[in-house]
Amino acid sequence: METTRRSITKALSWRFLATTITTGLVYAVTGQGDFAAGIGLADTLLKLFIYFGHERLWNRIQYGRVEREPEYFI
């Protein structure tokens, strides 16, 4: 299972990349920097919380996980 700190770090790094893409796309279409920045910010805030919740939910699901045996016993 991942730690909460790892999930937060992953969410932040992904949102940075996704916000850059969204802001750049909106700017390319509209040519308005302020509007593009506003859309990028709104997109980031909403999706950051959704992604974090999604990650934490999947940490509770065992589907696709393989339990490993310890390499040795004491």
CHARMM internal coordinates of N, CA and C (Angstrom, degrees):
IC EDIT
DIST 1 N 1 CA 1.4516
DIST 1 CA 1 C 1.5330
ANGL 1 N 1 CA 1 C 108.51
DIST 1 C 2 N 1.2975
ANGL 1 CA 1 C 2 N 116.43
DIHE 1 N 1 CA 1 C 2 N 141.62
DIST 2 N 2 CA 1.4629
ANGL 1 C 2 N 2 CA 120.88
DIHE 1 CA 1 C 2 N 2 CA 177.79
DIST 2 CA 2 C 1.5157
ANGL 2 N 2 CA 2 C 110.34
DIHE 1 C 2 N 2 CA 2 C -80.24
DIST 2 C 3 N 1.3255
ANGL 2 CA 2 C 3 N 114.77
DIHE 2 N 2 CA 2 C 3 N 153.54
DIST 3 N 3 CA 1.4551
ANGL 2 C 3 N 3 CA 118.89
DIHE 2 CA 2 C 3 N 3 CA 174.90
DIST 3 CA 3 C 1.5269
ANGL 3 N 3 CA 3 C 109.39
DIHE 2 C 3 N 3 CA 3 C -80.11
DIST 3 C 4 N 1.3090
ANGL 3 CA 3 C 4 N 115.93
DIHE 3 N 3 CA 3 C 4 N 160.80
DIST 4 N 4 CA 1.4618
ANGL 3 C 4 N 4 CA 120.76
DIHE 3 CA 3 C 4 N 4 CA 176.40
DIST 4 CA 4 C 1.5230
ANGL 4 N 4 CA 4 C 110.33
DIHE 3 C 4 N 4 CA 4 C -61.59
DIST 4 C 5 N 1.3028
ANGL 4 CA 4 C 5 N 117.45
DIHE 4 N 4 CA 4 C 5 N -39.29
DIST 5 N 5 CA 1.4719
ANGL 4 C 5 N 5 CA 121.99
DIHE 4 CA 4 C 5 N 5 CA 179.56
DIST 5 CA 5 C 1.5300
ANGL 5 N 5 CA 5 C 110.99
DIHE 4 C 5 N 5 CA 5 C -60.34
DIST 5 C 6 N 1.3264
ANGL 5 CA 5 C 6 N 116.96
DIHE 5 N 5 CA 5 C 6 N -42.31
DIST 6 N 6 CA 1.4654
ANGL 5 C 6 N 6 CA 120.68
DIHE 5 CA 5 C 6 N 6 CA 178.56
DIST 6 CA 6 C 1.5278
ANGL 6 N 6 CA 6 C 110.44
DIHE 5 C 6 N 6 CA 6 C -64.58
DIST 6 C 7 N 1.3245
ANGL 6 CA 6 C 7 N 117.26
DIHE 6 N 6 CA 6 C 7 N -42.91
DIST 7 N 7 CA 1.4645
ANGL 6 C 7 N 7 CA 120.44
DIHE 6 CA 6 C 7 N 7 CA 178.68
DIST 7 CA 7 C 1.5304
ANGL 7 N 7 CA 7 C 111.19
DIHE 6 C 7 N 7 CA 7 C -61.95
DIST 7 C 8 N 1.3170
ANGL 7 CA 7 C 8 N 116.99
DIHE 7 N 7 CA 7 C 8 N -40.11
DIST 8 N 8 CA 1.4640
ANGL 7 C 8 N 8 CA 120.95
DIHE 7 CA 7 C 8 N 8 CA 178.23
DIST 8 CA 8 C 1.5203
ANGL 8 N 8 CA 8 C 110.53
DIHE 7 C 8 N 8 CA 8 C -64.88
DIST 8 C 9 N 1.3312
ANGL 8 CA 8 C 9 N 117.71
DIHE 8 N 8 CA 8 C 9 N -44.55
DIST 9 N 9 CA 1.4603
ANGL 8 C 9 N 9 CA 121.61
DIHE 8 CA 8 C 9 N 9 CA 179.77
DIST 9 CA 9 C 1.5215
ANGL 9 N 9 CA 9 C 111.13
DIHE 8 C 9 N 9 CA 9 C -62.69
DIST 9 C 10 N 1.3208
ANGL 9 CA 9 C 10 N 117.27
DIHE 9 N 9 CA 9 C 10 N -43.14
DIST 10 N 10 CA 1.4609
ANGL 9 C 10 N 10 CA 120.84
DIHE 9 CA 9 C 10 N 10 CA 177.92
DIST 10 CA 10 C 1.5231
ANGL 10 N 10 CA 10 C 110.70
DIHE 9 C 10 N 10 CA 10 C -63.14
DIST 10 C 11 N 1.3263
ANGL 10 CA 10 C 11 N 117.03
DIHE 10 N 10 CA 10 C 11 N -43.04
DIST 11 N 11 CA 1.4594
ANGL 10 C 11 N 11 CA 120.94
DIHE 10 CA 10 C 11 N 11 CA -179.93
DIST 11 CA 11 C 1.5290
ANGL 11 N 11 CA 11 C 110.86
DIHE 10 C 11 N 11 CA 11 C -62.54
DIST 11 C 12 N 1.3194
ANGL 11 CA 11 C 12 N 116.80
DIHE 11 N 11 CA 11 C 12 N -43.21
DIST 12 N 12 CA 1.4656
ANGL 11 C 12 N 12 CA 120.30
DIHE 11 CA 11 C 12 N 12 CA -179.53
DIST 12 CA 12 C 1.5212
ANGL 12 N 12 CA 12 C 112.10
DIHE 11 C 12 N 12 CA 12 C -66.41
DIST 12 C 13 N 1.3297
ANGL 12 CA 12 C 13 N 117.31
DIHE 12 N 12 CA 12 C 13 N -42.68
DIST 13 N 13 CA 1.4620
ANGL 12 C 13 N 13 CA 119.32
DIHE 12 CA 12 C 13 N 13 CA -179.04
DIST 13 CA 13 C 1.5240
ANGL 13 N 13 CA 13 C 110.86
DIHE 12 C 13 N 13 CA 13 C -66.95
DIST 13 C 14 N 1.3176
ANGL 13 CA 13 C 14 N 116.99
DIHE 13 N 13 CA 13 C 14 N -39.89
DIST 14 N 14 CA 1.4605
ANGL 13 C 14 N 14 CA 119.50
DIHE 13 CA 13 C 14 N 14 CA 178.14
DIST 14 CA 14 C 1.5237
ANGL 14 N 14 CA 14 C 110.56
DIHE 13 C 14 N 14 CA 14 C -66.54
DIST 14 C 15 N 1.3128
ANGL 14 CA 14 C 15 N 117.68
DIHE 14 N 14 CA 14 C 15 N -42.94
DIST 15 N 15 CA 1.4630
ANGL 14 C 15 N 15 CA 120.42
DIHE 14 CA 14 C 15 N 15 CA -177.98
DIST 15 CA 15 C 1.5269
ANGL 15 N 15 CA 15 C 110.96
DIHE 14 C 15 N 15 CA 15 C -65.03
DIST 15 C 16 N 1.3188
ANGL 15 CA 15 C 16 N 118.68
DIHE 15 N 15 CA 15 C 16 N -35.09
DIST 16 N 16 CA 1.4576
ANGL 15 C 16 N 16 CA 120.52
DIHE 15 CA 15 C 16 N 16 CA 176.80
DIST 16 CA 16 C 1.5291
ANGL 16 N 16 CA 16 C 110.24
DIHE 15 C 16 N 16 CA 16 C -59.78
DIST 16 C 17 N 1.3198
ANGL 16 CA 16 C 17 N 115.87
DIHE 16 N 16 CA 16 C 17 N -47.67
DIST 17 N 17 CA 1.4582
ANGL 16 C 17 N 17 CA 120.39
DIHE 16 CA 16 C 17 N 17 CA 179.33
DIST 17 CA 17 C 1.5285
ANGL 17 N 17 CA 17 C 111.20
DIHE 16 C 17 N 17 CA 17 C -65.05
DIST 17 C 18 N 1.3124
ANGL 17 CA 17 C 18 N 117.37
DIHE 17 N 17 CA 17 C 18 N -46.68
DIST 18 N 18 CA 1.4638
ANGL 17 C 18 N 18 CA 121.51
DIHE 17 CA 17 C 18 N 18 CA -178.23
DIST 18 CA 18 C 1.5268
ANGL 18 N 18 CA 18 C 111.37
DIHE 17 C 18 N 18 CA 18 C -64.93
DIST 18 C 19 N 1.3293
ANGL 18 CA 18 C 19 N 117.81
DIHE 18 N 18 CA 18 C 19 N -37.97
DIST 19 N 19 CA 1.4653
ANGL 18 C 19 N 19 CA 120.95
DIHE 18 CA 18 C 19 N 19 CA 178.64
DIST 19 CA 19 C 1.5178
ANGL 19 N 19 CA 19 C 110.84
DIHE 18 C 19 N 19 CA 19 C -65.40
DIST 19 C 20 N 1.3178
ANGL 19 CA 19 C 20 N 116.37
DIHE 19 N 19 CA 19 C 20 N -40.31
DIST 20 N 20 CA 1.4595
ANGL 19 C 20 N 20 CA 120.50
DIHE 19 CA 19 C 20 N 20 CA 177.39
DIST 20 CA 20 C 1.5285
ANGL 20 N 20 CA 20 C 110.35
DIHE 19 C 20 N 20 CA 20 C -60.26
DIST 20 C 21 N 1.3130
ANGL 20 CA 20 C 21 N 116.65
DIHE 20 N 20 CA 20 C 21 N -43.65
DIST 21 N 21 CA 1.4595
ANGL 20 C 21 N 21 CA 121.15
DIHE 20 CA 20 C 21 N 21 CA 179.07
DIST 21 CA 21 C 1.5281
ANGL 21 N 21 CA 21 C 110.87
DIHE 20 C 21 N 21 CA 21 C -64.75
DIST 21 C 22 N 1.3298
ANGL 21 CA 21 C 22 N 117.24
DIHE 21 N 21 CA 21 C 22 N -48.82
DIST 22 N 22 CA 1.4672
ANGL 21 C 22 N 22 CA 121.30
DIHE 21 CA 21 C 22 N 22 CA -178.66
DIST 22 CA 22 C 1.5188
ANGL 22 N 22 CA 22 C 111.33
DIHE 21 C 22 N 22 CA 22 C -61.83
DIST 22 C 23 N 1.3218
ANGL 22 CA 22 C 23 N 117.31
DIHE 22 N 22 CA 22 C 23 N -47.34
DIST 23 N 23 CA 1.4623
ANGL 22 C 23 N 23 CA 121.38
DIHE 22 CA 22 C 23 N 23 CA -179.27
DIST 23 CA 23 C 1.5201
ANGL 23 N 23 CA 23 C 110.87
DIHE 22 C 23 N 23 CA 23 C -62.46
DIST 23 C 24 N 1.3155
ANGL 23 CA 23 C 24 N 116.29
DIHE 23 N 23 CA 23 C 24 N -43.73
DIST 24 N 24 CA 1.4673
ANGL 23 C 24 N 24 CA 119.99
DIHE 23 CA 23 C 24 N 24 CA 178.10
DIST 24 CA 24 C 1.5177
ANGL 24 N 24 CA 24 C 112.91
DIHE 23 C 24 N 24 CA 24 C -62.63
DIST 24 C 25 N 1.3188
ANGL 24 CA 24 C 25 N 116.20
DIHE 24 N 24 CA 24 C 25 N -40.15
DIST 25 N 25 CA 1.4611
ANGL 24 C 25 N 25 CA 120.60
DIHE 24 CA 24 C 25 N 25 CA 178.88
DIST 25 CA 25 C 1.5230
ANGL 25 N 25 CA 25 C 111.57
DIHE 24 C 25 N 25 CA 25 C -66.44
DIST 25 C 26 N 1.3266
ANGL 25 CA 25 C 26 N 117.46
DIHE 25 N 25 CA 25 C 26 N -45.61
DIST 26 N 26 CA 1.4644
ANGL 25 C 26 N 26 CA 121.06
DIHE 25 CA 25 C 26 N 26 CA 179.15
DIST 26 CA 26 C 1.5267
ANGL 26 N 26 CA 26 C 109.97
DIHE 25 C 26 N 26 CA 26 C -63.17
DIST 26 C 27 N 1.3183
ANGL 26 CA 26 C 27 N 117.11
DIHE 26 N 26 CA 26 C 27 N -41.00
DIST 27 N 27 CA 1.4660
ANGL 26 C 27 N 27 CA 120.30
DIHE 26 CA 26 C 27 N 27 CA 178.21
DIST 27 CA 27 C 1.5344
ANGL 27 N 27 CA 27 C 111.05
DIHE 26 C 27 N 27 CA 27 C -64.41
DIST 27 C 28 N 1.3335
ANGL 27 CA 27 C 28 N 116.48
DIHE 27 N 27 CA 27 C 28 N -41.06
DIST 28 N 28 CA 1.4623
ANGL 27 C 28 N 28 CA 120.18
DIHE 27 CA 27 C 28 N 28 CA 179.70
DIST 28 CA 28 C 1.5304
ANGL 28 N 28 CA 28 C 111.56
DIHE 27 C 28 N 28 CA 28 C -63.39
DIST 28 C 29 N 1.3207
ANGL 28 CA 28 C 29 N 116.46
DIHE 28 N 28 CA 28 C 29 N -35.65
DIST 29 N 29 CA 1.4668
ANGL 28 C 29 N 29 CA 120.61
DIHE 28 CA 28 C 29 N 29 CA -178.41
DIST 29 CA 29 C 1.5294
ANGL 29 N 29 CA 29 C 111.75
DIHE 28 C 29 N 29 CA 29 C -79.37
DIST 29 C 30 N 1.3527
ANGL 29 CA 29 C 30 N 117.17
DIHE 29 N 29 CA 29 C 30 N -42.21
DIST 30 N 30 CA 1.4656
ANGL 29 C 30 N 30 CA 120.54
DIHE 29 CA 29 C 30 N 30 CA -173.14
DIST 30 CA 30 C 1.5263
ANGL 30 N 30 CA 30 C 113.76
DIHE 29 C 30 N 30 CA 30 C -100.29
DIST 30 C 31 N 1.3258
ANGL 30 CA 30 C 31 N 117.30
DIHE 30 N 30 CA 30 C 31 N -28.71
DIST 31 N 31 CA 1.4525
ANGL 30 C 31 N 31 CA 120.48
DIHE 30 CA 30 C 31 N 31 CA -175.57
DIST 31 CA 31 C 1.5218
ANGL 31 N 31 CA 31 C 113.17
DIHE 30 C 31 N 31 CA 31 C 74.49
DIST 31 C 32 N 1.3266
ANGL 31 CA 31 C 32 N 117.35
DIHE 31 N 31 CA 31 C 32 N 11.69
DIST 32 N 32 CA 1.4685
ANGL 31 C 32 N 32 CA 122.28
DIHE 31 CA 31 C 32 N 32 CA -177.65
DIST 32 CA 32 C 1.5304
ANGL 32 N 32 CA 32 C 109.38
DIHE 31 C 32 N 32 CA 32 C -111.45
DIST 32 C 33 N 1.3289
ANGL 32 CA 32 C 33 N 115.76
DIHE 32 N 32 CA 32 C 33 N 107.97
DIST 33 N 33 CA 1.4570
ANGL 32 C 33 N 33 CA 121.07
DIHE 32 CA 32 C 33 N 33 CA -177.48
DIST 33 CA 33 C 1.5124
ANGL 33 N 33 CA 33 C 114.36
DIHE 32 C 33 N 33 CA 33 C -63.62
DIST 33 C 34 N 1.3248
ANGL 33 CA 33 C 34 N 117.62
DIHE 33 N 33 CA 33 C 34 N -43.57
DIST 34 N 34 CA 1.4720
ANGL 33 C 34 N 34 CA 120.53
DIHE 33 CA 33 C 34 N 34 CA -179.35
DIST 34 CA 34 C 1.5236
ANGL 34 N 34 CA 34 C 111.17
DIHE 33 C 34 N 34 CA 34 C -64.25
DIST 34 C 35 N 1.3119
ANGL 34 CA 34 C 35 N 115.88
DIHE 34 N 34 CA 34 C 35 N -43.18
DIST 35 N 35 CA 1.4664
ANGL 34 C 35 N 35 CA 120.51
DIHE 34 CA 34 C 35 N 35 CA 179.34
DIST 35 CA 35 C 1.5348
ANGL 35 N 35 CA 35 C 109.82
DIHE 34 C 35 N 35 CA 35 C -63.98
DIST 35 C 36 N 1.3185
ANGL 35 CA 35 C 36 N 117.05
DIHE 35 N 35 CA 35 C 36 N -44.45
DIST 36 N 36 CA 1.4648
ANGL 35 C 36 N 36 CA 121.41
DIHE 35 CA 35 C 36 N 36 CA 179.73
DIST 36 CA 36 C 1.5241
ANGL 36 N 36 CA 36 C 111.04
DIHE 35 C 36 N 36 CA 36 C -61.53
DIST 36 C 37 N 1.3368
ANGL 36 CA 36 C 37 N 117.11
DIHE 36 N 36 CA 36 C 37 N -42.01
DIST 37 N 37 CA 1.4646
ANGL 36 C 37 N 37 CA 121.21
DIHE 36 CA 36 C 37 N 37 CA 178.87
DIST 37 CA 37 C 1.5323
ANGL 37 N 37 CA 37 C 110.92
DIHE 36 C 37 N 37 CA 37 C -64.79
DIST 37 C 38 N 1.3127
ANGL 37 CA 37 C 38 N 117.28
DIHE 37 N 37 CA 37 C 38 N -40.01
DIST 38 N 38 CA 1.4700
ANGL 37 C 38 N 38 CA 121.37
DIHE 37 CA 37 C 38 N 38 CA 178.74
DIST 38 CA 38 C 1.5214
ANGL 38 N 38 CA 38 C 111.67
DIHE 37 C 38 N 38 CA 38 C -64.30
DIST 38 C 39 N 1.3169
ANGL 38 CA 38 C 39 N 116.30
DIHE 38 N 38 CA 38 C 39 N -43.28
DIST 39 N 39 CA 1.4648
ANGL 38 C 39 N 39 CA 120.07
DIHE 38 CA 38 C 39 N 39 CA 177.79
DIST 39 CA 39 C 1.5261
ANGL 39 N 39 CA 39 C 109.65
DIHE 38 C 39 N 39 CA 39 C -65.31
DIST 39 C 40 N 1.3194
ANGL 39 CA 39 C 40 N 117.01
DIHE 39 N 39 CA 39 C 40 N -42.85
DIST 40 N 40 CA 1.4647
ANGL 39 C 40 N 40 CA 120.75
DIHE 39 CA 39 C 40 N 40 CA 178.80
DIST 40 CA 40 C 1.5150
ANGL 40 N 40 CA 40 C 112.14
DIHE 39 C 40 N 40 CA 40 C -60.09
DIST 40 C 41 N 1.3306
ANGL 40 CA 40 C 41 N 117.15
DIHE 40 N 40 CA 40 C 41 N -42.07
DIST 41 N 41 CA 1.4622
ANGL 40 C 41 N 41 CA 121.11
DIHE 40 CA 40 C 41 N 41 CA 179.24
DIST 41 CA 41 C 1.5224
ANGL 41 N 41 CA 41 C 111.68
DIHE 40 C 41 N 41 CA 41 C -66.26
DIST 41 C 42 N 1.3282
ANGL 41 CA 41 C 42 N 116.74
DIHE 41 N 41 CA 41 C 42 N -47.54
DIST 42 N 42 CA 1.4663
ANGL 41 C 42 N 42 CA 120.50
DIHE 41 CA 41 C 42 N 42 CA 179.48
DIST 42 CA 42 C 1.5297
ANGL 42 N 42 CA 42 C 110.52
DIHE 41 C 42 N 42 CA 42 C -60.94
DIST 42 C 43 N 1.3222
ANGL 42 CA 42 C 43 N 116.59
DIHE 42 N 42 CA 42 C 43 N -43.46
DIST 43 N 43 CA 1.4577
ANGL 42 C 43 N 43 CA 122.23
DIHE 42 CA 42 C 43 N 43 CA 178.63
DIST 43 CA 43 C 1.5284
ANGL 43 N 43 CA 43 C 110.53
DIHE 42 C 43 N 43 CA 43 C -59.73
DIST 43 C 44 N 1.3144
ANGL 43 CA 43 C 44 N 116.63
DIHE 43 N 43 CA 43 C 44 N -44.24
DIST 44 N 44 CA 1.4590
ANGL 43 C 44 N 44 CA 121.44
DIHE 43 CA 43 C 44 N 44 CA -178.66
DIST 44 CA 44 C 1.5183
ANGL 44 N 44 CA 44 C 112.14
DIHE 43 C 44 N 44 CA 44 C -63.92
DIST 44 C 45 N 1.3101
ANGL 44 CA 44 C 45 N 116.75
DIHE 44 N 44 CA 44 C 45 N -49.26
DIST 45 N 45 CA 1.4660
ANGL 44 C 45 N 45 CA 119.73
DIHE 44 CA 44 C 45 N 45 CA -176.84
DIST 45 CA 45 C 1.5198
ANGL 45 N 45 CA 45 C 111.83
DIHE 44 C 45 N 45 CA 45 C -61.41
DIST 45 C 46 N 1.3044
ANGL 45 CA 45 C 46 N 116.73
DIHE 45 N 45 CA 45 C 46 N -44.23
DIST 46 N 46 CA 1.4569
ANGL 45 C 46 N 46 CA 120.03
DIHE 45 CA 45 C 46 N 46 CA -178.85
DIST 46 CA 46 C 1.5289
ANGL 46 N 46 CA 46 C 111.32
DIHE 45 C 46 N 46 CA 46 C -67.43
DIST 46 C 47 N 1.3096
ANGL 46 CA 46 C 47 N 116.46
DIHE 46 N 46 CA 46 C 47 N -51.33
DIST 47 N 47 CA 1.4591
ANGL 46 C 47 N 47 CA 119.98
DIHE 46 CA 46 C 47 N 47 CA -173.96
DIST 47 CA 47 C 1.5226
ANGL 47 N 47 CA 47 C 113.45
DIHE 46 C 47 N 47 CA 47 C -73.47
DIST 47 C 48 N 1.3212
ANGL 47 CA 47 C 48 N 118.61
DIHE 47 N 47 CA 47 C 48 N -24.03
DIST 48 N 48 CA 1.4557
ANGL 47 C 48 N 48 CA 121.26
DIHE 47 CA 47 C 48 N 48 CA 177.01
DIST 48 CA 48 C 1.5222
ANGL 48 N 48 CA 48 C 110.61
DIHE 47 C 48 N 48 CA 48 C -61.57
DIST 48 C 49 N 1.3130
ANGL 48 CA 48 C 49 N 116.31
DIHE 48 N 48 CA 48 C 49 N -47.05
DIST 49 N 49 CA 1.4557
ANGL 48 C 49 N 49 CA 120.37
DIHE 48 CA 48 C 49 N 49 CA -179.72
DIST 49 CA 49 C 1.5274
ANGL 49 N 49 CA 49 C 111.88
DIHE 48 C 49 N 49 CA 49 C -70.18
DIST 49 C 50 N 1.3106
ANGL 49 CA 49 C 50 N 117.01
DIHE 49 N 49 CA 49 C 50 N -36.70
DIST 50 N 50 CA 1.4657
ANGL 49 C 50 N 50 CA 120.34
DIHE 49 CA 49 C 50 N 50 CA 178.02
DIST 50 CA 50 C 1.5306
ANGL 50 N 50 CA 50 C 110.25
DIHE 49 C 50 N 50 CA 50 C -65.85
DIST 50 C 51 N 1.3133
ANGL 50 CA 50 C 51 N 117.47
DIHE 50 N 50 CA 50 C 51 N -44.28
DIST 51 N 51 CA 1.4661
ANGL 50 C 51 N 51 CA 121.32
DIHE 50 CA 50 C 51 N 51 CA 179.92
DIST 51 CA 51 C 1.5298
ANGL 51 N 51 CA 51 C 110.98
DIHE 50 C 51 N 51 CA 51 C -63.63
DIST 51 C 52 N 1.3091
ANGL 51 CA 51 C 52 N 117.18
DIHE 51 N 51 CA 51 C 52 N -44.46
DIST 52 N 52 CA 1.4640
ANGL 51 C 52 N 52 CA 120.73
DIHE 51 CA 51 C 52 N 52 CA 179.96
DIST 52 CA 52 C 1.5233
ANGL 52 N 52 CA 52 C 110.57
DIHE 51 C 52 N 52 CA 52 C -59.23
DIST 52 C 53 N 1.3253
ANGL 52 CA 52 C 53 N 117.02
DIHE 52 N 52 CA 52 C 53 N -47.00
DIST 53 N 53 CA 1.4597
ANGL 52 C 53 N 53 CA 121.00
DIHE 52 CA 52 C 53 N 53 CA 178.52
DIST 53 CA 53 C 1.5226
ANGL 53 N 53 CA 53 C 111.86
DIHE 52 C 53 N 53 CA 53 C -61.77
DIST 53 C 54 N 1.3124
ANGL 53 CA 53 C 54 N 116.35
DIHE 53 N 53 CA 53 C 54 N -40.51
DIST 54 N 54 CA 1.4674
ANGL 53 C 54 N 54 CA 121.76
DIHE 53 CA 53 C 54 N 54 CA 178.50
DIST 54 CA 54 C 1.5265
ANGL 54 N 54 CA 54 C 110.60
DIHE 53 C 54 N 54 CA 54 C -62.20
DIST 54 C 55 N 1.3308
ANGL 54 CA 54 C 55 N 117.90
DIHE 54 N 54 CA 54 C 55 N -44.58
DIST 55 N 55 CA 1.4585
ANGL 54 C 55 N 55 CA 121.81
DIHE 54 CA 54 C 55 N 55 CA 178.53
DIST 55 CA 55 C 1.5282
ANGL 55 N 55 CA 55 C 111.05
DIHE 54 C 55 N 55 CA 55 C -62.08
DIST 55 C 56 N 1.3174
ANGL 55 CA 55 C 56 N 116.77
DIHE 55 N 55 CA 55 C 56 N -45.51
DIST 56 N 56 CA 1.4580
ANGL 55 C 56 N 56 CA 120.26
DIHE 55 CA 55 C 56 N 56 CA -177.72
DIST 56 CA 56 C 1.5280
ANGL 56 N 56 CA 56 C 110.79
DIHE 55 C 56 N 56 CA 56 C -66.43
DIST 56 C 57 N 1.3142
ANGL 56 CA 56 C 57 N 117.21
DIHE 56 N 56 CA 56 C 57 N -36.86
DIST 57 N 57 CA 1.4596
ANGL 56 C 57 N 57 CA 120.79
DIHE 56 CA 56 C 57 N 57 CA 177.34
DIST 57 CA 57 C 1.5305
ANGL 57 N 57 CA 57 C 110.38
DIHE 56 C 57 N 57 CA 57 C -63.55
DIST 57 C 58 N 1.3151
ANGL 57 CA 57 C 58 N 117.00
DIHE 57 N 57 CA 57 C 58 N -45.47
DIST 58 N 58 CA 1.4641
ANGL 57 C 58 N 58 CA 120.38
DIHE 57 CA 57 C 58 N 58 CA 180.00
DIST 58 CA 58 C 1.5261
ANGL 58 N 58 CA 58 C 111.88
DIHE 57 C 58 N 58 CA 58 C -65.42
DIST 58 C 59 N 1.3115
ANGL 58 CA 58 C 59 N 118.79
DIHE 58 N 58 CA 58 C 59 N -25.25
DIST 59 N 59 CA 1.4583
ANGL 58 C 59 N 59 CA 120.21
DIHE 58 CA 58 C 59 N 59 CA 175.99
DIST 59 CA 59 C 1.5225
ANGL 59 N 59 CA 59 C 111.93
DIHE 58 C 59 N 59 CA 59 C -66.22
DIST 59 C 60 N 1.3029
ANGL 59 CA 59 C 60 N 117.75
DIHE 59 N 59 CA 59 C 60 N -20.18
DIST 60 N 60 CA 1.4671
ANGL 59 C 60 N 60 CA 122.22
DIHE 59 CA 59 C 60 N 60 CA 179.50
DIST 60 CA 60 C 1.5228
ANGL 60 N 60 CA 60 C 112.48
DIHE 59 C 60 N 60 CA 60 C -89.44
DIST 60 C 61 N 1.3100
ANGL 60 CA 60 C 61 N 117.35
DIHE 60 N 60 CA 60 C 61 N -10.44
DIST 61 N 61 CA 1.4638
ANGL 60 C 61 N 61 CA 122.14
DIHE 60 CA 60 C 61 N 61 CA -177.65
DIST 61 CA 61 C 1.5261
ANGL 61 N 61 CA 61 C 108.91
DIHE 60 C 61 N 61 CA 61 C -97.10
DIST 61 C 62 N 1.3070
ANGL 61 CA 61 C 62 N 116.78
DIHE 61 N 61 CA 61 C 62 N 128.97
DIST 62 N 62 CA 1.4633
ANGL 61 C 62 N 62 CA 121.45
DIHE 61 CA 61 C 62 N 62 CA -176.65
DIST 62 CA 62 C 1.5236
ANGL 62 N 62 CA 62 C 113.41
DIHE 61 C 62 N 62 CA 62 C -87.09
DIST 62 C 63 N 1.3094
ANGL 62 CA 62 C 63 N 118.34
DIHE 62 N 62 CA 62 C 63 N -7.71
DIST 63 N 63 CA 1.4592
ANGL 62 C 63 N 63 CA 122.46
DIHE 62 CA 62 C 63 N 63 CA -178.11
DIST 63 CA 63 C 1.5363
ANGL 63 N 63 CA 63 C 111.13
DIHE 62 C 63 N 63 CA 63 C -53.07
DIST 63 C 64 N 1.3266
ANGL 63 CA 63 C 64 N 116.17
DIHE 63 N 63 CA 63 C 64 N 126.99
DIST 64 N 64 CA 1.4545
ANGL 63 C 64 N 64 CA 121.23
DIHE 63 CA 63 C 64 N 64 CA 175.45
DIST 64 CA 64 C 1.5196
ANGL 64 N 64 CA 64 C 115.69
DIHE 63 C 64 N 64 CA 64 C 82.30
DIST 64 C 65 N 1.3125
ANGL 64 CA 64 C 65 N 117.34
DIHE 64 N 64 CA 64 C 65 N -0.01
DIST 65 N 65 CA 1.4659
ANGL 64 C 65 N 65 CA 120.08
DIHE 64 CA 64 C 65 N 65 CA 178.90
DIST 65 CA 65 C 1.5170
ANGL 65 N 65 CA 65 C 109.73
DIHE 64 C 65 N 65 CA 65 C -92.78
DIST 65 C 66 N 1.3114
ANGL 65 CA 65 C 66 N 115.26
DIHE 65 N 65 CA 65 C 66 N 144.68
DIST 66 N 66 CA 1.4553
ANGL 65 C 66 N 66 CA 121.38
DIHE 65 CA 65 C 66 N 66 CA 178.67
DIST 66 CA 66 C 1.5204
ANGL 66 N 66 CA 66 C 107.73
DIHE 65 C 66 N 66 CA 66 C -117.30
DIST 66 C 67 N 1.3244
ANGL 66 CA 66 C 67 N 115.69
DIHE 66 N 66 CA 66 C 67 N 125.74
DIST 67 N 67 CA 1.4573
ANGL 66 C 67 N 67 CA 120.29
DIHE 66 CA 66 C 67 N 67 CA 176.70
DIST 67 CA 67 C 1.5205
ANGL 67 N 67 CA 67 C 108.28
DIHE 66 C 67 N 67 CA 67 C -80.43
DIST 67 C 68 N 1.3070
ANGL 67 CA 67 C 68 N 117.41
DIHE 67 N 67 CA 67 C 68 N 126.23
DIST 68 N 68 CA 1.4613
ANGL 67 C 68 N 68 CA 121.47
DIHE 67 CA 67 C 68 N 68 CA 179.33
DIST 68 CA 68 C 1.5143
ANGL 68 N 68 CA 68 C 110.26
DIHE 67 C 68 N 68 CA 68 C -96.33
DIST 68 C 69 N 1.3073
ANGL 68 CA 68 C 69 N 113.78
DIHE 68 N 68 CA 68 C 69 N 141.85
DIST 69 N 69 CA 1.4701
ANGL 68 C 69 N 69 CA 119.87
DIHE 68 CA 68 C 69 N 69 CA 174.62
DIST 69 CA 69 C 1.5230
ANGL 69 N 69 CA 69 C 108.32
DIHE 68 C 69 N 69 CA 69 C -77.40
DIST 69 C 70 N 1.3122
ANGL 69 CA 69 C 70 N 118.75
DIHE 69 N 69 CA 69 C 70 N 145.01
DIST 70 N 70 CA 1.4668
ANGL 69 C 70 N 70 CA 120.07
DIHE 69 CA 69 C 70 N 70 CA 174.60
DIST 70 CA 70 C 1.5270
ANGL 70 N 70 CA 70 C 110.41
DIHE 69 C 70 N 70 CA 70 C -59.60
DIST 70 C 71 N 1.3221
ANGL 70 CA 70 C 71 N 116.12
DIHE 70 N 70 CA 70 C 71 N 149.74
DIST 71 N 71 CA 1.4628
ANGL 70 C 71 N 71 CA 120.11
DIHE 70 CA 70 C 71 N 71 CA -179.47
DIST 71 CA 71 C 1.5395
ANGL 71 N 71 CA 71 C 111.53
DIHE 70 C 71 N 71 CA 71 C -67.68
DIST 71 C 72 N 1.3214
ANGL 71 CA 71 C 72 N 116.14
DIHE 71 N 71 CA 71 C 72 N -27.12
DIST 72 N 72 CA 1.4561
ANGL 71 C 72 N 72 CA 119.45
DIHE 71 CA 71 C 72 N 72 CA 178.45
DIST 72 CA 72 C 1.5168
ANGL 72 N 72 CA 72 C 109.05
DIHE 71 C 72 N 72 CA 72 C -154.80
DIST 72 C 73 N 1.3099
ANGL 72 CA 72 C 73 N 115.99
DIHE 72 N 72 CA 72 C 73 N 161.21
DIST 73 N 73 CA 1.4601
ANGL 72 C 73 N 73 CA 122.28
DIHE 72 CA 72 C 73 N 73 CA 178.01
DIST 73 CA 73 C 1.5161
ANGL 73 N 73 CA 73 C 108.65
DIHE 72 C 73 N 73 CA 73 C -116.80
DIST 73 C 74 N 1.3117
ANGL 73 CA 73 C 74 N 115.85
DIHE 73 N 73 CA 73 C 74 N 146.60
DIST 74 N 74 CA 1.4607
ANGL 73 C 74 N 74 CA 120.19
DIHE 73 CA 73 C 74 N 74 CA 177.51
DIST 74 CA 74 C 1.5090
ANGL 74 N 74 CA 74 C 108.12
DIHE 73 C 74 N 74 CA 74 C -108.33
END
COOR INIT
IC SEED 1 N 1 CA 1 C
IC BUILD
